Amino acid sequence: MSGGHFITFAYGSNMPTARLRERCPSAQPIGVAELHGYELRWHKESKDGSGKCDIVQTGQPGASVFGVLYEIANGEKDALDKAEGLGSGYAETEIEVHRGAERLTVKAYIATAIDPTLKPCAWYRALAVAGAKEHGLPANYITRLEAVPTDQDPDQKRHEKNMALIGEVRA
């Protein structure tokens, strides 16, 4: 972590700048990156019983996950860890991502508690899709995100709060 900042790879609901800045006000997007040899899965067990995003190493040719690189002040690391559930559902790792021809080693969160039968809430998928659109991820990747089946959140206030972050985007 040089210069008082670290770089994290956001690949799910943290991709929208507004969402991540709620958690880490210093967060600055510094580009789109691709993580080769991984798949995006929505199987991380959440406290609310829904599925959240995870990156899973497959080693399969052509497998990749797109996401957004954010530079965040070191002083906000604890807030991000708490929001991500570090130690209770997610672990932190360092991964190598590609930003164009450049290779960077960055921080990311990977699920430690999974259930392949879970689906994300509609608002959670909508946040991921909104972030992908905001940062210009490939159209075919956005289409794959939009096709993920969802469940409706029984907590309507939480649904509305999260949907308000992305304005006109609807699940």
N, C-alpha and C positions, 0 to 999 in steps of 0.2 A: 504494500500500500504506500505508494509514493505521493509526495506533495499533499499529504493530508486527506487523500481521497482513495477510494477503491472503485473498481469497476465490477458491475454485476450484469449477468445475462438474464433479462426478463423475458419469459416465454409464454406466460399465461395472462392472468388478470392484472399483473403489474406492467404490462406493455403500455397502456395508456399513460401519458405523462401526468395527467391530472390525478389519476389513481395513485401513482407512485409518489407524487409530491405531497399527497395527504399524509403519507407515512414518513417521507424523507424530503423535506422542503428544498434541500440543496440539489436534488436529483436533476442531472442534465443529460438528455439523450445525446449520445455521441456516435450513433450509427446503427445500422442493421447488421446482424451477424448470422452466420449459419454454423450449426453444430453438426458435423458429419458423423455418420454411424449411429445416430440416435433416432428414436421415434418419440412423438408427443403422445402421451396417454393421459386420460382423465380419471385415473383410478386412485388417487391419493385420498385416503379416508379423512374427511373433515369432521370437526366436532358436531356440525349440523347434520351429518349423515349423507351429505352429497359428495360427489367426486370433484377433486381439484386436479390441476395439471401436474404432470411429472415428465421428466426426460428419462428415457430408458435406453441404455446402450444396447444396440442390436448387432453391430458389426456388419450389417448387410449392406452391400453396395447400393448406393443411391439413397439410402435412408438419411434423412436430415431433419433438423428442427430449426426453424427461423425464430429469431427474437430480436430484442432491442438491447443495446448496450447502454447502460447508465453509469455516469460517474457520480458518486455520492460521497459526501464528507464523512470522514472516519467517525466523527462524533455522532452520526446518525445510524451507525451500524447496529447498535443495540435495538433501536426502534424497528429496523427492518427485520432483524432476527425474531423479535417478538411477533411482528405482524405475520411472518412466514411460519411461525410455530417451530422454530429451531429447537430441537430436542424433544419435541412432542408431535411427530408426524413428518418433519423434514430434517434432513442433515445438510450441512454445507459441504461443498466440494469445490475444487478448482478444475476447470475444463479448458480445453483449447478450442477456440472458435475462429472462424474465418470472417474477416471484414474485407471483402474484395480479395486482393492478393495477400493482405496482411493477416498474420496469425497472432492471436492474443490469448494469454492465459488469464481467465477471469473467474470470479466467484459465481456460483449458482447453487440453488437448493434442489435436492432430490428427495423423493418420498421414501420414508422408512416404514410407513403403514399403508398398505394398499389393499384394495378389494376390486377385482376386475368387473364386478357387477354394478358398480356405482356409475351414476350419470351426474353431470354438473347441473347446477341450477341455471335457469335461462339467463339470469343476469350475469352469472359468471362467464358463460360462453360469450355473451354480448360484450363484456369487457375485453376479452381476448380478441374478438373480431374487431372491435373498435380500435384497439391498439395496433393491430396488424394493418388496418386501413390508414390510421394516422401516420404510421411510419413507412408506408409504401412497401409492405411485404409482397412477395409475388402473388398475383391474382389466383393462380391455381392453389396456392397454400391457403389463402383466405377462403376460397370455396370449400376446402377440406374442413377448415375450422367451422364454417357455417353449417356444415352437414352433420356435426356431432349432435346426437340426440340429447335432449335435456329433460329435466323435471322442473315443475313449478315450485318455487320456494314457498313453504307454508307461512313464512314471515314476510308478509306483504310490505311492511315498512322497510325492511332490509332490501327487498327487491326494488322498491321505489328509490331509496337512497342511492343504490348502486347504479341504477339506470339513469338517475339525474346526472351522474358524473359524465355520461356519454351523450347526453342530450337526445338527439333524434334517433339514435340507433336503437332498434327494438329487437328482441329475441324472437 
